[in-house]
Structures are given as structure tokens and as C-alpha cells.
């Protein structure tokens, strides 16, 4: 339990440092697929209203201002 708490605190501290430096996570889930911010690693058959939308996120994406640091790796409906 003590180790898990230490890991959680370290992760929270790291997230705070990134936010303070201007690094922002990219919102992907439920959004329209945008190849500038998302990397499609899988697709799935869906109803027409969900085609082109992000169904799930495998890895969080990050940006700093207008600069993309890492695209979000996502599953997209088709």
C-alpha cells in the first residue's frame, strides 16, 4: 500500500510539472478523428452517426501550445 501511494504521488507530481511547463493532454475519446492530433491504430465497424469518431484511446496524446509532442493513439469508428 505504501509503494502504491508513493507511485500515485510521484505521478501526480509529474503531471503538475508538465502542466506548469505548458504541456496539455489531447482530448480524444468521443471526438472526431483528426490526423493532426490522433494516430489511428485500430478501426471498428459502427453505426453511421459514430463513423469517424474516436471510440477508445490506447495512449494519451500531448501538445505544448500549437506544437504536437505525441499524437493520441486511438481506435476509430468506420
N, C-alpha and C positions, 0 to 999 in steps of 0.2 A: 504493500500500500504506500509506503514512504517513497519507494522508487517511482511509482506511477505518479504520485503528486509532484515529485521533482521534475519529471518529464513534462507534465502539464504546465508547470510554472515556467520551465525553460521555453516551451513552445509559445506560451503567451508573451513572454518577454521578447522573443524573436519577432513575433507578429507586430508587437508595439514598435520595435525598432524599424521594421520595414515600413510601417505606416508613417512614422516620423520622417523617414527618408523620402516619402512621396510615392512609395510602391503601393499600388492598389490591385486587389483581386478583380478578375474579369467575371462579371455575372454571365453565366452561360445557360443554366437549366431553364427551359421554357422559352428561351429567346429564339429569334430567327437565326439560322445558321449564317455566320458572317466569316468568310475565309480570311479576313484580315485579323480576326481575333480567335477563331476556332480552327482546330485541326480535327477533321472527321476521321476517326479510326474504326468506326463501325456504322452501318446503316440498318434500319429495320422498316418493314412494311407497316404503314399506319393509315388511318383514315385521311381523307383529303385535307381536312382542317389542320392536321398536325404535320403535314408534309413540309419539310424544310425547317422544322423546329428541332431544337436540341432536346433529346429525350433523357439523357443522363450524361454525367460528367465523370470521366476517369481520372483526370488530373487537372487541378486548378491552373488557370492562366493568370498572368500578372502583367501589368503595364506600369510605366512611370511617365506620367504626363501623356504625351502623344506617342511615346516610344513603347513598342511591344517588347517585353522581356521574355515571355514564354506564352505561346498560344494555349488555350484550354483544349485538352484532348477530350473529344465528345462523341456521343452516339447520336446520329441524326435520323429523323423520320423521312421516308421517301414514299 
